[in-house]
């Protein structure tokens, strides 16, 4: 990550925004059946990845005079009876973002989290396929979890991220932008 942030800052002349959006779901088993290696793999990507992203972006954001860091998932807010390592990792990232918002506020670096509902992406499609059964039926079932009646699209999240990355949100830090079709309103 260090070389990636250095390369981005060198290419663009500075770094103003970090979007920590990499993540994996991990195994879908009850907690007592998960191996330490399975647990650690999800934490390494979802939590440690965010840690390294922030760690290596902060010096560049400080040099730029401020900036914006954006991270997370709805499962940082609510739980579900599946993929325990994923839910734990997103809860961790949610609190990391609030902590970093407080630490870096004096440097004019804003840290916020975005909490998407189910978004029709390869990760969600892969998860549904792993559940067996007909993909179209699985998608309809997940659509029904959202009061608006459908999963979101990547652009639904992108617009929220653009807002948090922009100067339009210059007074927003330590907050959670939930873009979930009403999923967490239950």
TORSE-639428 format. One line per field, with one value per residue: x, y, z of N, C-alpha, C, O in turn. Coordinates in nm, 4 decimals. Layout:
REM TORSE-639428
n_c1 <- [X/...] $
n_c2 <- [Y/...] $
n_c3 <- [Z/...] $
ca_c1 <- [X/...] $
ca_c2 <- [Y/...] $
ca_c3 <- [Z/...] $
c_c1 <- [X/...] $
c_c2 <- [Y/...] $
c_c3 <- [Z/...] $
o_c1 <- [X/...] $
o_c2 <- [Y/...] $
o_c3 <- [Z/...] $
REM end
This chain:
REM TORSE-639428
n_c1 <- [0.0815/0.1995/0.3734/0.1793/0.0257/0.2266/0.2936/0.0519/0.0313/0.2635/0.2076/-0.0256/0.0493/-0.0323/-0.2158/-0.5524/-0.7740/-0.8740/-1.0183/-1.1108/-1.1989/-1.1676/-1.2476/-1.3399/-1.5715/-1.5348/-1.5542/-1.8667/-1.9795/-2.0872/-1.9613/-1.8184/-1.7189/-1.5326/-1.2012/-0.8908/-0.7205/-0.9017/-1.0505/-0.8462/-0.7682/-0.9798/-0.9764/-0.7231/-0.7466/-0.9798/-0.9617/-0.6883/-0.6076/-0.7460/-0.6269/-0.3551/-0.4017/-0.4935/-0.2745/-0.0642/-0.1649/-0.2090/0.0336/0.0576/-0.1915/-0.1727/0.0384/-0.0927/-0.2603/-0.4991/-0.7896/-0.9865/-1.1055/-1.2614/-1.4643/-1.6167/-1.9270/-2.2724/-2.2823/-2.1218/-2.2863/-2.5199/-2.5860/-2.5926/-2.7113/-2.4835/-2.1613/-1.9542/-1.6763/-1.6644/-1.8629/-1.7568/-1.5201/-1.6120/-1.7428/-1.5240/-1.3875/-1.5710/-1.5558/-1.2870/-1.2878/-1.4275/-1.2580/-1.0234/-1.1267/-1.1438/-0.8772/-0.7422/-0.8765/-0.7691/-0.5832/-0.7272/-0.8269/-1.0791/-1.2708/-1.4896/-1.7556/-1.9077/-2.2020/-2.3113/-2.6057/-2.7056/-2.5392/-2.5490/-2.2956/-1.9943/-1.9090/-2.1433/-2.2971/-2.1360/-2.1533/-2.4274/-2.4370/-2.2810/-2.4526/-2.6103/-2.8833/-3.1143/-2.9893/-3.1371/-3.3633/-3.2399/-3.1467/-3.3881/-3.4799/-3.2897/-3.3281/-3.5794/-3.5161/-3.4685/-3.6454/-3.7049/-3.7287/-3.5389/-3.1958/-2.9090/-2.7150/-2.3758/-2.3289/-2.5017/-2.3695/-2.1324/-2.2006/-2.2471/-1.9917/-1.8514/-1.9646/-1.8685/-1.5981/-1.5699/-1.5497/-1.7994/-1.8752/-1.7370/-1.7769/-1.8231/-1.7430/-1.6443/-1.8828/-2.1590/-2.2633/-2.5391/-2.6384/-2.8640/-3.1114/-3.3045/-3.2536/-3.1307/-3.3194/-3.5126] $
n_c2 <- [-0.1187/0.1184/0.1875/0.2207/0.4443/0.6362/0.6376/0.7271/0.9845/1.0982/1.0860/1.2476/1.4754/1.5307/1.3840/1.3635/1.2161/0.9061/0.6038/0.3344/0.0535/-0.2165/-0.5555/-0.8747/-1.1484/-1.3938/-1.7099/-1.8816/-1.9889/-2.1133/-1.9431/-2.1145/-2.3103/-2.1991/-2.1722/-2.0568/-1.9607/-1.9057/-1.7014/-1.5103/-1.4509/-1.2981/-1.0787/-0.9799/-0.8779/-0.7087/-0.5504/-0.5038/-0.4184/-0.1734/-0.0388/-0.0220/0.1275/0.3766/0.4406/0.4788/0.6744/0.9018/1.0695/1.1871/1.3157/1.4983/1.6577/1.7674/1.9392/1.8561/1.6436/1.3573/1.0523/0.7479/0.4744/0.1345/-0.0724/-0.1938/-0.3912/-0.3086/-0.1816/-0.3297/-0.6745/-1.0108/-1.3469/-1.4881/-1.5323/-1.4635/-1.3653/-1.1572/-0.9716/-0.9011/-0.7809/-0.5553/-0.4141/-0.3444/-0.1751/0.0309/0.1559/0.2190/0.4202/0.6264/0.6807/0.7585/0.9840/1.1606/1.1728/1.2844/1.5183/1.7759/1.8058/1.8657/1.6489/1.4529/1.1774/0.9360/0.6933/0.4790/0.3011/0.0610/-0.1091/-0.4284/-0.4554/-0.5006/-0.6694/-0.8453/-0.9737/-1.0047/-1.1505/-1.3815/-1.4704/-1.5353/-1.7387/-1.9279/-2.0168/-2.1981/-2.3224/-2.1420/-1.8567/-1.6268/-1.6505/-1.6310/-1.3689/-1.2257/-1.2798/-1.1458/-0.8873/-0.8400/-0.7973/-0.5325/-0.2415/-0.0707/-0.2528/-0.3590/-0.4500/-0.2352/-0.0449/-0.0173/0.2592/0.3907/0.3891/0.5064/0.7778/0.8710/0.8404/1.0188/1.2579/1.2587/1.2730/1.5194/1.8853/1.9647/1.8314/1.9411/1.9900/1.7509/1.4820/1.1772/1.0489/0.8417/0.7348/0.5954/0.3935/0.2147/0.1266/0.1168/-0.1016/-0.1144/0.0176/-0.1363] $
n_c3 <- [0.0000/0.0688/-0.1459/-0.3433/-0.2573/-0.2540/-0.5273/-0.6426/-0.5285/-0.6347/-0.9090/-0.9366/-0.8092/-0.5541/-0.2781/-0.2089/-0.1366/0.0051/-0.0621/0.1012/-0.0072/-0.0520/0.0074/0.1467/0.1786/0.3107/0.4886/0.5243/0.7884/1.1091/1.3985/1.5794/1.4126/1.2496/1.1387/1.2796/1.0822/0.8740/0.9910/1.0386/0.7765/0.6660/0.8430/0.7879/0.5277/0.5357/0.7714/0.8419/0.5925/0.5672/0.7792/0.6843/0.4520/0.5557/0.7227/0.5374/0.3712/0.5256/0.5728/0.3166/0.2878/0.4946/0.3994/0.1823/0.3051/0.4087/0.3647/0.2621/0.3914/0.3271/0.4204/0.4726/0.5512/0.5578/0.7432/0.9430/1.1051/1.1625/1.2476/1.1116/1.0630/0.9534/0.7913/1.0107/1.0436/0.8564/0.9424/1.1938/1.1105/0.9713/1.1708/1.3244/1.1478/1.1260/1.3816/1.3777/1.1843/1.3124/1.5284/1.3915/1.2670/1.4792/1.5633/1.3402/1.2758/1.3573/1.1557/0.9380/0.8030/0.7024/0.8108/0.7236/0.7155/0.4769/0.4348/0.2608/0.1424/0.0142/-0.2846/-0.6288/-0.7222/-0.8287/-0.5912/-0.4332/-0.6130/-0.6339/-0.3677/-0.3533/-0.5448/-0.4145/-0.2251/-0.3426/-0.5445/-0.7578/-0.9205/-0.9959/-0.8319/-0.5826/-0.6007/-0.6085/-0.3518/-0.1959/-0.2940/-0.1798/0.0861/0.1151/0.1867/-0.0292/-0.2275/-0.3989/-0.4794/-0.4544/-0.6953/-0.8164/-0.8794/-0.7063/-0.4641/-0.5360/-0.5799/-0.3207/-0.2147/-0.3758/-0.2858/-0.0144/-0.0646/-0.1741/-0.1497/-0.0799/0.1408/0.3533/0.6237/0.7419/0.9306/1.0898/1.0662/0.9505/0.6446/0.5336/0.2773/0.1731/0.0732/0.2681/0.4279/0.6900/0.8364/0.9521] $
ca_c1 <- [0.0000/0.2874/0.4172/0.0622/-0.0071/0.3370/0.2810/-0.0641/0.0677/0.3628/0.1428/-0.1216/0.1064/-0.0733/-0.3243/-0.6593/-0.8811/-0.8501/-1.1382/-1.0729/-1.3169/-1.1386/-1.2989/-1.3836/-1.6731/-1.4840/-1.6338/-2.0008/-1.9993/-2.1037/-1.8354/-1.7435/-1.6622/-1.4347/-1.0629/-0.8169/-0.6702/-1.0147/-1.0788/-0.7350/-0.7649/-1.0760/-0.9281/-0.6052/-0.7902/-1.0808/-0.9218/-0.5486/-0.6018/-0.7887/-0.5191/-0.2423/-0.4441/-0.4909/-0.1370/0.0222/-0.2238/-0.2069/0.1395/0.0265/-0.3048/-0.1217/0.1136/-0.1893/-0.3352/-0.6268/-0.8422/-1.1000/-1.0906/-1.3961/-1.4577/-1.7076/-2.0336/-2.3864/-2.2598/-2.0559/-2.3949/-2.6075/-2.5347/-2.6791/-2.6712/-2.3942/-2.0235/-1.9084/-1.5541/-1.6949/-1.9340/-1.6609/-1.4240/-1.6773/-1.7620/-1.3934/-1.3587/-1.6617/-1.5001/-1.1587/-1.3131/-1.4636/-1.1356/-0.9353/-1.1888/-1.1054/-0.7308/-0.6913/-0.9529/-0.6837/-0.5079/-0.8273/-0.8507/-1.2099/-1.2825/-1.6297/-1.7819/-2.0241/-2.2593/-2.4015/-2.6850/-2.6586/-2.5183/-2.5283/-2.1547/-1.9465/-1.9012/-2.2779/-2.3342/-2.0616/-2.2115/-2.5553/-2.4073/-2.2282/-2.5648/-2.6815/-3.0143/-3.1234/-2.9366/-3.2462/-3.4443/-3.1591/-3.1448/-3.5199/-3.4867/-3.2083/-3.4015/-3.6898/-3.4646/-3.4610/-3.7788/-3.7280/-3.7649/-3.4321/-3.0574/-2.8533/-2.6167/-2.2513/-2.3396/-2.5708/-2.2667/-2.0325/-2.2442/-2.2215/-1.8464/-1.8135/-2.0028/-1.7764/-1.4652/-1.5724/-1.5578/-1.9397/-1.8898/-1.6250/-1.8109/-1.8692/-1.6396/-1.6831/-2.0224/-2.1890/-2.3584/-2.6040/-2.7002/-2.8999/-3.2477/-3.3863/-3.2213/-3.1047/-3.4298/-3.6033] $
ca_c2 <- [0.0000/0.2339/0.2258/0.2645/0.5818/0.7198/0.6488/0.8120/1.1215/1.1446/1.1022/1.3574/1.5912/1.5221/1.2905/1.4311/1.1246/0.7624/0.5217/0.1990/-0.0246/-0.3586/-0.6421/-1.0092/-1.1976/-1.5035/-1.8318/-1.8680/-2.0981/-2.0623/-1.9020/-2.2249/-2.3954/-2.1223/-2.1911/-1.9323/-1.9137/-1.8463/-1.5744/-1.4175/-1.4100/-1.1880/-0.9628/-0.9262/-0.7986/-0.6076/-0.4602/-0.4636/-0.3427/-0.0367/0.0174/0.0162/0.2358/0.5012/0.4640/0.5290/0.7931/1.0171/1.1672/1.2593/1.4032/1.6087/1.7466/1.8356/2.0349/1.7973/1.5476/1.2763/0.9071/0.6898/0.3303/0.0447/-0.1633/-0.1942/-0.4861/-0.2416/-0.1233/-0.4387/-0.8089/-1.1069/-1.4817/-1.5500/-1.4818/-1.3917/-1.2859/-1.0368/-0.8772/-0.8520/-0.6910/-0.4289/-0.3419/-0.2891/-0.0641/0.1414/0.2295/0.2763/0.5452/0.7301/0.7131/0.8353/1.1151/1.2448/1.1906/1.3643/1.6416/1.8949/1.8137/1.8878/1.5219/1.4016/1.0323/0.8968/0.5601/0.4578/0.1712/0.0163/-0.2310/-0.5228/-0.3925/-0.6067/-0.6733/-0.9833/-1.0322/-1.0468/-1.2582/-1.4998/-1.5158/-1.6010/-1.8649/-2.0227/-2.0644/-2.3001/-2.2801/-2.0555/-1.7226/-1.5288/-1.6642/-1.5741/-1.2231/-1.1753/-1.2883/-1.0363/-0.7642/-0.8254/-0.7525/-0.3871/-0.1847/-0.0155/-0.3650/-0.4046/-0.4229/-0.1156/-0.0555/0.0500/0.4049/0.4420/0.4085/0.5999/0.9169/0.9038/0.8525/1.1455/1.3628/1.2609/1.3094/1.6566/1.9957/1.9798/1.7691/1.9941/1.9930/1.6161/1.3863/1.0859/1.0115/0.7216/0.7554/0.4679/0.3909/0.0730/0.0959/0.1000/-0.2291/-0.1011/0.0891/-0.2334] $
ca_c3 <- [0.0000/0.0772/-0.2800/-0.4198/-0.2203/-0.3020/-0.6730/-0.6716/-0.4934/-0.7323/-1.0399/-0.9359/-0.7419/-0.4138/-0.2500/-0.1354/-0.0983/0.0107/-0.0474/0.1421/-0.0421/-0.0751/0.1123/0.1126/0.2710/0.3916/0.4999/0.5800/0.8837/1.2459/1.4607/1.6416/1.3086/1.1727/1.1821/1.3025/0.9518/0.8005/1.0592/1.0147/0.6359/0.6485/0.9186/0.7179/0.4123/0.5663/0.8798/0.8242/0.4672/0.5990/0.8611/0.5983/0.3644/0.6330/0.7674/0.4302/0.3075/0.6163/0.5454/0.1925/0.3136/0.5763/0.3102/0.0957/0.3866/0.4475/0.2694/0.3010/0.3920/0.3249/0.4421/0.5483/0.5065/0.6511/0.8504/1.0534/1.1853/1.2078/1.2249/1.0423/1.1067/0.8561/0.7748/1.1304/1.0306/0.7792/1.0290/1.2932/1.0451/0.9367/1.2964/1.3586/1.0562/1.1623/1.4946/1.3338/1.1126/1.4106/1.6015/1.3035/1.2456/1.5931/1.5644/1.2285/1.2555/1.3598/1.0293/0.8317/0.7341/0.7413/0.7985/0.7311/0.6637/0.3919/0.4702/0.1542/0.1504/-0.0877/-0.4139/-0.7275/-0.7607/-0.8349/-0.4570/-0.3951/-0.7044/-0.5907/-0.2417/-0.3838/-0.6133/-0.3167/-0.1447/-0.4201/-0.5933/-0.8751/-0.8950/-1.0076/-0.7109/-0.4749/-0.6146/-0.5674/-0.2059/-0.1413/-0.3275/-0.0854/0.2156/0.1111/0.1757/-0.1626/-0.3129/-0.4887/-0.4425/-0.5146/-0.8033/-0.7772/-0.8886/-0.5874/-0.3628/-0.5905/-0.5604/-0.1802/-0.1981/-0.4396/-0.1909/0.0995/-0.1126/-0.2236/-0.0549/-0.0400/0.2739/0.4315/0.7658/0.7734/0.9699/1.1959/1.0485/0.8735/0.5367/0.5050/0.1438/0.1825/0.0322/0.3870/0.4943/0.8340/0.9016/1.0167] $
c_c1 <- [0.0863/0.3294/0.3000/0.0259/0.1023/0.3248/0.1646/-0.0316/0.1678/0.2974/0.0530/-0.0692/0.0697/-0.1846/-0.4272/-0.7627/-0.8287/-0.9849/-1.0909/-1.1908/-1.2891/-1.1941/-1.3389/-1.4859/-1.6181/-1.5822/-1.7687/-2.0307/-2.0274/-1.9664/-1.7546/-1.6816/-1.5539/-1.2947/-0.9976/-0.7667/-0.7815/-1.0503/-0.9719/-0.7310/-0.8589/-1.0279/-0.8086/-0.6449/-0.8767/-1.0406/-0.7789/-0.5310/-0.6409/-0.6804/-0.4029/-0.2788/-0.4361/-0.3478/-0.0526/-0.0353/-0.2085/-0.0913/0.1132/-0.0891/-0.2623/-0.0455/0.0207/-0.2726/-0.4727/-0.6728/-0.9543/-1.0662/-1.2301/-1.3849/-1.5932/-1.8175/-2.1517/-2.3623/-2.1598/-2.1599/-2.4858/-2.5396/-2.6331/-2.6289/-2.5856/-2.2581/-1.9699/-1.7781/-1.5769/-1.7608/-1.8397/-1.5649/-1.4872/-1.7116/-1.6339/-1.3628/-1.4477/-1.6030/-1.3630/-1.1832/-1.3500/-1.3401/-1.0434/-0.9940/-1.1482/-0.9557/-0.6861/-0.7714/-0.8645/-0.6003/-0.5996/-0.8446/-0.9807/-1.2132/-1.4288/-1.6452/-1.9096/-2.0724/-2.3608/-2.4858/-2.6268/-2.6547/-2.4861/-2.3867/-2.1128/-1.9381/-2.0382/-2.3242/-2.2655/-2.1166/-2.3420/-2.5331/-2.3567/-2.3382/-2.6423/-2.8164/-3.0014/-3.0791/-3.0475/-3.3359/-3.3710/-3.1572/-3.2777/-3.5336/-3.4065/-3.2718/-3.5078/-3.6446/-3.4638/-3.6015/-3.8073/-3.7504/-3.6589/-3.2959/-3.0141/-2.7585/-2.4903/-2.2584/-2.4116/-2.4696/-2.1659/-2.0726/-2.2245/-2.0741/-1.7981/-1.8472/-1.9013/-1.6343/-1.4569/-1.5721/-1.7015/-1.9631/-1.7813/-1.6504/-1.8598/-1.7489/-1.6903/-1.8260/-2.0365/-2.2949/-2.4139/-2.6771/-2.7446/-3.0434/-3.3410/-3.3554/-3.2056/-3.2153/-3.5258/-3.5949] $
c_c2 <- [0.1257/0.2801/0.2744/0.4090/0.6778/0.7426/0.7399/0.9582/1.1792/1.1737/1.2259/1.4832/1.5999/1.4193/1.3636/1.3356/0.9820/0.6952/0.3800/0.1068/-0.1711/-0.4408/-0.7777/-1.0541/-1.3057/-1.6187/-1.8037/-1.9918/-2.0361/-2.0370/-2.0190/-2.3205/-2.3260/-2.1484/-2.0554/-1.8758/-1.8487/-1.7099/-1.4707/-1.3673/-1.2907/-1.0626/-0.8975/-0.8387/-0.6811/-0.5078/-0.4110/-0.3845/-0.1971/0.0330/0.0645/0.1290/0.3701/0.5368/0.5300/0.6499/0.9175/1.1137/1.2499/1.3573/1.5225/1.7087/1.8269/1.9379/1.9845/1.6983/1.4669/1.1287/0.8480/0.5375/0.2698/-0.0329/-0.1568/-0.2886/-0.4347/-0.1848/-0.2312/-0.5720/-0.8902/-1.2460/-1.5547/-1.4795/-1.4002/-1.3122/-1.1541/-0.9318/-0.8176/-0.7515/-0.5554/-0.3470/-0.2751/-0.1650/0.0566/0.2233/0.2871/0.4112/0.6578/0.7758/0.7994/0.9724/1.2108/1.2732/1.2918/1.4902/1.7670/1.9130/1.8384/1.7644/1.4653/1.2512/0.9951/0.7548/0.5600/0.3167/0.1292/-0.1029/-0.3298/-0.4507/-0.5036/-0.5951/-0.8195/-1.0502/-1.0844/-1.1616/-1.3891/-1.5579/-1.5907/-1.7346/-1.9701/-2.0822/-2.1758/-2.2474/-2.1875/-1.9131/-1.6173/-1.5324/-1.6046/-1.4228/-1.1634/-1.1766/-1.1753/-0.9012/-0.7357/-0.7825/-0.6004/-0.3295/-0.1200/-0.1253/-0.4144/-0.3753/-0.2926/-0.1487/0.0181/0.2026/0.4659/0.4732/0.5125/0.7457/0.9611/0.9239/0.9835/1.2622/1.3720/1.2988/1.4575/1.7599/2.0238/1.9214/1.8190/2.0000/1.8571/1.5286/1.3006/1.0358/0.8886/0.7545/0.6196/0.4791/0.2465/0.0389/0.0700/-0.0253/-0.2154/-0.0259/-0.0061/-0.2234] $
c_c3 <- [0.0000/-0.0623/-0.3644/-0.3860/-0.2659/-0.4527/-0.7109/-0.6428/-0.5927/-0.8671/-1.0441/-0.8668/-0.5944/-0.4017/-0.1647/-0.0774/-0.0945/0.0278/-0.0206/0.1136/-0.0724/0.0394/0.0575/0.2159/0.3628/0.3984/0.5644/0.6639/1.0197/1.3097/1.5143/1.5398/1.2265/1.2275/1.2051/1.1711/0.8700/0.8591/1.0232/0.8709/0.6113/0.7210/0.8471/0.6000/0.4580/0.6742/0.8587/0.6948/0.4877/0.6814/0.7730/0.5029/0.4346/0.6713/0.6592/0.3572/0.3946/0.5881/0.4191/0.2126/0.3990/0.4892/0.2192/0.1730/0.4274/0.3427/0.3295/0.2899/0.4083/0.3324/0.4817/0.4765/0.6028/0.7664/0.9528/1.1488/1.2437/1.1812/1.1422/1.0813/1.0035/0.8574/0.8940/1.1130/0.9565/0.8683/1.1333/1.2315/1.0145/1.0603/1.3415/1.2753/1.0878/1.2765/1.4635/1.2662/1.2088/1.4894/1.5170/1.2713/1.3566/1.5945/1.4600/1.1989/1.2625/1.2321/0.9100/0.7432/0.7900/0.7178/0.8224/0.6796/0.5813/0.4212/0.3648/0.1962/0.0504/-0.2218/-0.5127/-0.7846/-0.7734/-0.6968/-0.4131/-0.4845/-0.6656/-0.4619/-0.2683/-0.4548/-0.5152/-0.2284/-0.2149/-0.4654/-0.7124/-0.8405/-0.8992/-0.8841/-0.5910/-0.4801/-0.5711/-0.4157/-0.1414/-0.1745/-0.2216/0.0545/0.2276/0.0964/0.0391/-0.2667/-0.4090/-0.4293/-0.5090/-0.6280/-0.7593/-0.7824/-0.7689/-0.4774/-0.4091/-0.5666/-0.4158/-0.1529/-0.2602/-0.3473/-0.0770/0.0594/-0.1481/-0.1120/-0.0120/0.0996/0.3694/0.5818/0.8143/0.8072/1.0844/1.1830/0.9601/0.7697/0.4973/0.3720/0.1228/0.1429/0.1494/0.4688/0.6447/0.9074/0.9729/1.1677] $
o_c1 <- [0.0509/0.3216/0.3185/-0.0018/0.0732/0.3437/0.1775/-0.0632/0.1579/0.3281/0.0543/-0.1365/0.1360/-0.2402/-0.3934/-0.8313/-0.7492/-1.0582/-1.0373/-1.2741/-1.3796/-1.1879/-1.3676/-1.4872/-1.6516/-1.6800/-1.7825/-2.0966/-1.9951/-1.8684/-1.6329/-1.5994/-1.4903/-1.2733/-1.0445/-0.7703/-0.7585/-1.0768/-1.0031/-0.6939/-0.8218/-1.0373/-0.7953/-0.5823/-0.8493/-1.0815/-0.7530/-0.4483/-0.5773/-0.6468/-0.3575/-0.1965/-0.3797/-0.3053/0.0212/0.0380/-0.1963/-0.1167/0.1433/-0.0857/-0.3098/-0.0628/0.0513/-0.3475/-0.5548/-0.6033/-1.0103/-1.0060/-1.3077/-1.3056/-1.6810/-1.8068/-2.1340/-2.4156/-2.1173/-2.1267/-2.5240/-2.4464/-2.7418/-2.5158/-2.6127/-2.2444/-1.9430/-1.7696/-1.5164/-1.7191/-1.8427/-1.5324/-1.4224/-1.7099/-1.6355/-1.3176/-1.4036/-1.6003/-1.3262/-1.1079/-1.3085/-1.3212/-0.9913/-0.9190/-1.1214/-0.9132/-0.6010/-0.7378/-0.8826/-0.5526/-0.5559/-0.8733/-0.9910/-1.1638/-1.4836/-1.5587/-2.0058/-1.9924/-2.4800/-2.4426/-2.5123/-2.7539/-2.4049/-2.3616/-2.1876/-1.9580/-2.0483/-2.3836/-2.3285/-2.1259/-2.3646/-2.6030/-2.3862/-2.3184/-2.7288/-2.8571/-2.8917/-3.1262/-3.0509/-3.3798/-3.4312/-3.1651/-3.2797/-3.5921/-3.4509/-3.2696/-3.5245/-3.7267/-3.4589/-3.6715/-3.9227/-3.7868/-3.6853/-3.2807/-3.0745/-2.7263/-2.4969/-2.1993/-2.3854/-2.4832/-2.1201/-1.9868/-2.1890/-2.0355/-1.7130/-1.7675/-1.8532/-1.5586/-1.3478/-1.5916/-1.7236/-2.0590/-1.7387/-1.5560/-1.9295/-1.6632/-1.7700/-1.8833/-1.9394/-2.4048/-2.3448/-2.7659/-2.6729/-3.0917/-3.4457/-3.4229/-3.2608/-3.2064/-3.6125/-3.6637] $
o_c2 <- [0.2267/0.3990/0.3613/0.4882/0.7884/0.8546/0.8216/1.0460/1.2959/1.2741/1.3006/1.5862/1.6705/1.3736/1.4193/1.3691/0.9415/0.7260/0.3136/0.0843/-0.2430/-0.3995/-0.7933/-1.0036/-1.3086/-1.6242/-1.7141/-2.0856/-1.9197/-2.1036/-2.0223/-2.4041/-2.3894/-2.1466/-1.9528/-1.7544/-1.7475/-1.6148/-1.3586/-1.2524/-1.1946/-0.9524/-0.7751/-0.7356/-0.5664/-0.3919/-0.2907/-0.2935/-0.1072/0.1488/0.1782/0.2164/0.4658/0.6510/0.6250/0.7207/1.0281/1.2339/1.3692/1.4690/1.6342/1.8298/1.9406/2.0148/2.0624/1.6727/1.5021/1.0848/0.8925/0.4775/0.3460/-0.0583/-0.1182/-0.2688/-0.5099/-0.1444/-0.2244/-0.5803/-0.8438/-1.2603/-1.6701/-1.3749/-1.2809/-1.2003/-1.0521/-0.8160/-0.6971/-0.6495/-0.4519/-0.2240/-0.1624/-0.0631/0.1711/0.3461/0.3920/0.5061/0.7720/0.8950/0.9006/1.0677/1.3282/1.3851/1.3762/1.5629/1.8573/2.0230/1.8329/1.7753/1.4342/1.2031/1.0204/0.7030/0.6307/0.2237/0.1573/-0.1867/-0.3160/-0.3928/-0.5913/-0.5222/-0.9086/-1.1712/-1.1958/-1.2583/-1.4949/-1.6797/-1.6977/-1.8322/-2.0886/-2.1858/-2.2398/-2.1378/-2.1591/-1.8556/-1.5280/-1.4276/-1.5363/-1.3560/-1.0606/-1.0853/-1.1160/-0.8101/-0.6215/-0.7358/-0.5464/-0.3653/-0.1154/-0.0962/-0.5019/-0.2896/-0.2468/-0.2649/0.1064/0.2691/0.5808/0.5727/0.5958/0.8286/1.0763/1.0132/1.0516/1.3547/1.4809/1.3510/1.5145/1.7269/2.0992/1.9576/1.7447/2.0134/1.8483/1.5041/1.3461/0.9856/0.8389/0.7976/0.5386/0.5627/0.1662/-0.0691/0.0077/-0.0527/-0.2955/-0.0072/0.0397/-0.2970] $
o_c3 <- [-0.0609/-0.0931/-0.4496/-0.4761/-0.3114/-0.5003/-0.8020/-0.7231/-0.6305/-0.9314/-1.1420/-0.8663/-0.5184/-0.5015/-0.0603/0.0192/-0.1793/0.1218/-0.1093/0.2014/-0.1148/0.1552/-0.0612/0.3282/0.4813/0.3239/0.6477/0.6190/1.0431/1.2766/1.4961/1.5771/1.1423/1.3487/1.1557/1.1508/0.8038/0.7856/0.9829/0.8467/0.5439/0.6670/0.8461/0.5756/0.4225/0.6688/0.8578/0.6885/0.4328/0.6565/0.7859/0.4757/0.3816/0.6539/0.6856/0.2882/0.3419/0.5800/0.4155/0.1608/0.3785/0.5033/0.1833/0.1127/0.4758/0.2444/0.4334/0.1919/0.4929/0.2598/0.5220/0.3565/0.7183/0.8756/1.0406/1.2603/1.3605/1.1012/1.1079/1.1276/0.9702/0.9208/0.8797/1.1635/0.9895/0.8694/1.1581/1.2924/1.0303/1.0557/1.3909/1.3276/1.0773/1.2698/1.5163/1.2882/1.1893/1.5135/1.5639/1.2503/1.3314/1.6235/1.4881/1.1053/1.1809/1.2040/0.7951/0.6239/0.9087/0.6158/0.9297/0.6091/0.6115/0.4310/0.3767/0.2753/0.0074/-0.2661/-0.4833/-0.8806/-0.7332/-0.6863/-0.3617/-0.4367/-0.6644/-0.4472/-0.2119/-0.4274/-0.5307/-0.1649/-0.1550/-0.4266/-0.7605/-0.7424/-0.8145/-0.8368/-0.5081/-0.3770/-0.5035/-0.3575/-0.0431/-0.0917/-0.1788/0.1335/0.3381/0.0017/-0.0034/-0.3807/-0.4915/-0.3423/-0.6060/-0.6531/-0.6739/-0.6974/-0.7333/-0.4062/-0.3309/-0.5361/-0.3907/-0.0775/-0.2030/-0.3322/-0.0459/0.1412/-0.1516/0.0049/0.0828/0.1677/0.4578/0.6597/0.9154/0.7223/1.1665/1.2797/0.9031/0.8046/0.4355/0.3554/0.0630/0.1767/0.1322/0.5679/0.7201/1.0288/1.0473/1.2384] $
REM end
